[in-house]
Amino acid sequence: MKTLELAVIPGDGIGKEVVPEALRVLDAIADIHGGLKFNYTHYPWSSEYYIEHGTMMPENGLELIKGSDAIFLGAVGDPNIVPDHISLGELLLRIRREFEQVINVRPAKQLRGMVSPLSNPKNFDILIVRENSEGEYSSSGGRVHNGIDEIVVQNAVFTKRGVSRVMEYGFEIAGKRNGHLTSATKSNGIAHSMPFWDEVFKEMAASYPAIKTRSEHIDALSAFFVTRPETLDVVVASNLFGDILSDLGAAIMGSIGIAPAANINLNGKYPSMFEPVHGSAPDIYGKGIANPIGQIWTAKMMLDHLGEPEMGEILLEAIERTLESGVKTGDIGGSSTTQEVTDAIIAAMKEQTG
């Protein structure tokens, strides 16, 4: 029996609704597999936890989850009670940084049964590989003076190590897909970091002669996501550019509510973390209408990472069959509840394997 230890953090808002539904799916997968078991340890770290304790997690929080095989996160943040820079900075970003989750992976794929806002989506299947630890989101800079004389400096920090490892990951994963890697750049407007990014990309491409490469400026590439997404395979991008492109990818899929993400630790010292792209949506929390697919597709990415890609494929197929059947939440044109969508996905998995 293969046992996987998961640290489960539902977080805020609809995270507390969709995470339990995704765990039901994982339990169903364990039953289907027969030789797989999930042990869940739940952590109530959230904005409500902050209000009660004055911190988003206890002092030894990272030590508590360090030994897990993976971290399964819902959604963090409720700006009505805790400012976002606190809720994200002290929980989500702290885990990413201190557990060296230096790669963020987000797929954007035309799912069967989903209506894309694109008039002709042409069955696109894009994987965005985002640098997750530095770049434009580096906490480097400051503010001086007051009033009209106030000066604000925000430094984008790019290291050879950080840029090289995200590109290496992109090249490796492109080799397992369709053999095409696109680099998101802006070297015609950003004078230092982006020419450096381009140089590292060109240097690394020489080691992967079988991979077709191209560099596209971020503005043009954003347009290509809309006008010709079928021409894209794997896209490697800096922290900011990857963040923007992955939300655009969710939009052309039809809803951010279905988009998954993985925060990958490469050195094996710490667990990786899996979370949907969507936020906590406190305005719909408790209504039973939240879309669970983003969280459930995130579980598929976690299964792939943990060495169970066959079960991951069964799960993704079940998601598409459910969408094709018309069982959908209201955000994507249906009338089903969160639980009904999950029930249909579990039934579709059993139908495939029974």
N, C-alpha and C positions, 0 to 999 in steps of 0.2 A: 504494500500500500504506500503510495506516494502522498505525503502530507505536506501541505503548503500553509505556512503561517502568514496571515494577512493582518496588518494593522489597519483598522477601518475608522476613518474620520468622516462622518456624515457632514459635519460643518453646519452651515446656516441654511435657512429657507428651504427650498425644494431639495437641497442635498439630503435633508432628513427624510424625504419621501422617496427619492429615486435610488438612493443607496440600498435600502432594504429590498427594493424590487430587484436590483442587480444581484444582490446576494441570493435571492431566491433562484435566479437563473444559474448562478454558480453552483448552488446545491443540486439543481437539476442536472447540470453537466457532470458533477461528481457521481450522481446515480447512474447516468448513461455510461460514463467511462468505466466505472466498476473498480478501478484501481487508484482512484484519486480522492483525496479528502482535503477540505479546507477547514482550517481552524481560524476563527475570527476573534480578534481582541479589539473591542470598541473603545474609542476615546471621544469624550464629549466636548472636544475643543472647538470653540465657536465664539461668536460675538456675545452670546448670552453667558458663556463661560467667562469671558473677559469682564462683563459687568459684575459678575459675582466674585471673581478672584483678582481682578486688576491685571490680568495677563492672559494671552491667548492660549498658552499651554503652561504646564508646571515647569519649574526650573530644570527638572530632570526629564522633560518630555522627549527630547531627542534620544536619550539613553533608553527610554522605555520602548521606542519603536525601532531602534537600531538593528535588533536581531531578527526582524521580520523578513520574510522572503519578498514582500512587496507592500507598498502603502496604497490603499484604495481610498481616494479622497472624493468627497461630494463637491460642494461649492462653499466658498469662504466669503463672508462679508455681509454686513447689513448696515449700510451707511446711516440708517435712521437711528442707530444706537451706538455705533463705533465707526470712527473715520476709516476709510479704506486703507490709508497708508499704515494704520495700526493693524487692522485685521489681516491684511495680506502680508505686510512686512514682518509681523511677529509669528506667522504660522506658515503660510504657503511659501513665501520667499525664503524664510529661514530654513525650512526643510530643503528646498532646492539648493541653496547655497552651501549649507553645512554638510549635506549629504552628497555634495559634488555631483548633482544631477545636471550635467553640463550640456546635455542634448535634449531638445524638445521635439517630439515627432507628432505631426498632425496630418492625417489623411483627409483628402477631399475627393470624394468619389460619387459618381452618379449611381445612386442606389435604385434598384428596381422598385417600382411602386412610389417613388418620390417624384414630385413635379418640380423640376428646376425652373427658376425664373428666366433662364436662358431659353430663347425660342428654339435653338438647335444645339443641345449640349454635347452631342456626338460621343456619349459614353465616356466622358473624361474620367481619369483615374490618376490623381496627383498625390504625391507624398511630400509634405513640407518638412524639411529638416532644419531646425532653428537653433542657432547658438543660444545657450540658456544661462550663461553665467557672467557675461561682461557686455561689451559693445555699448550701445546707446543707453542701456539701463544701468550702467555702472554708477555706483554712489560716489562719484567724484565731482567736486565742484563746490560752489558756495554762493552766498549773497553778502554784499557789502553796501554800505551807505543807505540812505533813506530818501523817500520822496522821489522827485524827478531825477535825482542823482543815483538812485539804486542801480546796482550792477549785479547781474546773475550770470554765473558761469556753470555750465553743465558739460563735463568732459565725457566723451565717448572713449572708452579704453578698449583697445584691441591688442591682444597678445599673439605672438606667433604660435604659441602652444594652443591657445583657445581656438584660433581660426583654423589651424591645421587639423585639430581633432574633429571639429564639426564637418570639415570638408572630407576628411578620410571616411567618416561615417557615411556621408552622402555618396561618395564613390562606391563604397562597399555595398550599400543597399541598392544603388542603381544597378550594380552588377547582378543582383539577384532578381531584378525586375526587368525592365525593358532596355537597360543599358544606355540611358540618356540622363545627363545631369545638367541642370541649368543653375547658374549662379546669379543671385540678385545683387546688383551693385548700384552705385550712383557716383562713379568716379568722374563724371563730367561736371559735378557740382560740389562734391565733398572732397576737399583737396588732399587730405592725408590718409584717413582711415580706409577709404574705398579704393584708392590706387594700391594700397598695401594689400587689401582683401583680394584684388584682382591678381596681384603678383603671386600670392600664395596659391590661388586657384590654378593659375597657369603652371606654376612649378609642380603642383601635385598632379595635375592632369598628365604630365609626362610619365608618371608611374602607373597610369591606368590607360594604356593606349586603346583598349577595347571599348572604353566608355566614350560615347559621343558627348561633347560638351559645348555649351554656349554661355555667354554672359549677357545679361539683359539689364538695362537700367530699370530701377524699381517702378518708375512711372509707366514705362512701356510694358513691363511685365505685368503690372496690375491690369492694364488694358487687355493683355493676352489672356488673363484668367477669364475674362468676360467674352472676348471675341474668338479665341481659339484655344480653349483649355485642353482639347484633345491632343495638342502638340507637346504638352508638358508631361514629364514623367516624375522625376525627383527634382525638387527645387531646394537648394541650400541657401540659407540666408542668415543675416545677422539677427541679433535679438529683436530689435525694433521692426525691421523689415519682415522677419518671419512671423512676428505677432500680427502684423497688419495683413499679410498674405493669407494666413490661416483663417482669419475671420472672413476675409473675402471668399476663401474656399468654402467655408460653411454657408455663406450666403448663396453661392451658386449651386450648392447641394439642395437648398430649399429651406433650411432652418438651422440656426446655431444650436437649437435644441437636440440635434442628432450628432453633433461633432465631438469626437473623442480626442484625447491627447495622452502622451506618455512623456514623463520626465526621466531620462535614462542616466543612471550612474554607470560609467564605463569600466572603472577599475575594480569593481567587485567588493569594495570596502563597505558600501552602504546599500540599502535597498533602493530600488527605483520607485517612482510614484506615478500613479495613474489617476487621471481626473478628466471629466468632460470639459469642453471649452466654455460652456455656458456658465452664467453666474447664478446667484442664489435666488433671484426672482422673488423677493419677499412679498410682492403684490399678489402672487397667485398661490403662495404657500398655504397648505391646508385645504385646498379646494379639490384635490384629487385629479387635477388636470395636467400636471407637469408631464412633459415628455420624458420617458425613461430611456429612450434609445441612446442618447449621448452617453449616459452612464453605462449602459449595457454594452455598447460598442467599445467603450473604454475597457470593459472586462475582457473583451476579445483581444485587445492589444496586450493586456496583462497576461492572458493565457499564452499568446505567442512568445512573449518575453520569458515566461517561466517554463518553456519547453513543451507546450501543448498546442502546437499550431493546428493540428487536425481538429481538436475541439473548438479552436478559435474559428476555423472555417465553417464548421457546423453551426456555430452561433451566428456568424454573419449571414449565412444562407437563411437561417431562421428569421432574422431581422427583415431581410428582403421579402421573404414569403409573407410575413405578417403585413408589411406595407402593401404588397400586391393585393392582399385579401381585403384591404380597405380598413383594417383595424389601425386607427391612427388617433392621436390626440388632436385637439382643436387647432394647435399652432400650425399643423400641416394639413388642415382641411378635413379632419375627421371629427368624430364625436365620442370616441372611446375614452375611458378613464385611464389613469396611470396603471392601475392594477390589471385592467382588461388587456392592455397592450402587452404587459409582462406575461400574463396567462397565455396569450396567443403565441408569443415567442417560445415559451416553454413547450407548448403543444406542438409547434412546428419542429422543434428539435427532436422531440420524441417520435414524431411522424417520420423524420428522416432516418432515424436510427432503429426504429422498431420494425 
